[in-house]
Amino acid sequence: MPVGNRTINLSPDPLLYLTTWNVLPGLFLNYAGVFSPQGTSVAMINIPDSPLLIGLEIHSAFVTLDTQAPSGVKSISNTSSFTIVK
């Protein structure tokens, strides 16, 4: 997904919309917020115990916002990926 001349390496799929719009607040914890005074933050996914999810690959990334930055986005993280296993 382009942000000015930069890219967020995520696809605009249903999972992205669920997280960015906080549709399932009990599933995605702290996916939006502010950094601590030390400059850290933690986001978590509360993955249900369902055999239907085994093998599902999830990709996650984050942006930091700054009204003074191009397109309002100060930085874009690398994408982290993992596969749900039992």
C-alpha positions as CSV (number, residue, x, y, z in Angstrom):
1,M,0.0,0.0,0.0
2,P,1.6,3.3,-1.1
3,V,2.1,6.1,1.4
4,G,3.5,9.0,-0.7
5,N,6.7,7.6,-2.2
6,R,6.9,4.9,0.5
7,T,5.1,1.5,0.9
8,I,3.5,-0.4,3.7
9,N,4.1,-4.0,2.8
10,L,0.6,-5.3,3.7
11,S,-2.3,-6.2,1.4
12,P,-5.7,-4.5,2.0
13,D,-7.5,-7.7,3.0
14,P,-10.3,-8.3,5.5
15,L,-7.9,-8.8,8.4
16,L,-6.3,-5.4,7.8
17,Y,-9.7,-3.7,7.9
18,L,-10.6,-5.6,11.1
19,T,-7.5,-4.3,12.8
20,T,-7.4,-0.8,11.6
21,W,-11.1,-0.1,12.3
22,N,-10.9,-2.0,15.6
23,V,-13.9,-4.1,14.6
24,L,-12.9,-7.0,17.0
25,P,-11.5,-5.1,20.1
26,G,-11.1,-8.4,22.1
27,L,-9.0,-9.9,19.3
28,F,-6.5,-7.2,18.5
29,L,-5.1,-5.6,21.7
30,N,-3.3,-2.3,21.7
31,Y,-3.1,-2.1,17.8
32,A,-3.5,1.6,18.1
33,G,-2.1,3.9,20.7
34,V,0.9,5.9,21.8
35,F,4.4,5.0,22.8
36,S,5.5,4.9,26.4
37,P,7.9,7.6,27.6
38,Q,10.7,5.1,26.8
39,G,9.5,4.9,23.1
40,T,8.1,1.4,23.3
41,S,4.7,-0.2,22.8
42,V,3.3,-3.7,22.7
43,A,0.4,-5.0,20.5
44,M,-1.1,-8.5,20.8
45,I,-3.4,-10.8,19.0
46,N,-5.7,-12.9,21.1
47,I,-5.8,-16.0,18.8
48,P,-8.9,-18.2,19.4
49,D,-8.2,-21.9,20.0
50,S,-9.7,-23.1,16.8
51,P,-8.4,-25.8,14.5
52,L,-9.7,-23.8,11.5
53,L,-7.0,-21.2,12.1
54,I,-4.0,-23.7,12.0
55,G,-1.8,-22.9,9.1
56,L,-3.2,-19.3,8.7
57,E,-0.4,-16.9,7.9
58,I,-0.6,-13.4,9.5
59,H,1.4,-10.4,8.5
60,S,1.7,-7.3,10.7
61,A,3.4,-3.9,10.5
62,F,3.0,-0.5,12.0
63,V,3.3,3.2,11.2
64,T,4.1,6.1,13.4
65,L,2.2,9.3,12.7
66,D,3.4,12.9,12.7
67,T,1.5,15.8,11.3
68,Q,4.8,17.3,10.1
69,A,5.9,14.2,8.2
70,P,5.1,13.5,4.5
71,S,1.5,12.2,4.2
72,G,1.4,12.4,8.0
73,V,3.4,9.2,8.4
74,K,6.7,9.5,10.2
75,S,7.9,5.9,9.9
76,I,6.8,2.5,8.5
77,S,8.0,-0.7,10.1
78,N,9.2,-3.8,8.4
79,T,6.5,-6.5,8.0
80,S,6.6,-9.4,10.5
81,S,4.9,-12.6,9.4
82,F,4.0,-15.8,11.3
83,T,2.0,-18.9,10.8
84,I,-0.5,-20.2,13.4
85,V,0.4,-23.6,14.7
86,K,-1.1,-25.8,17.4
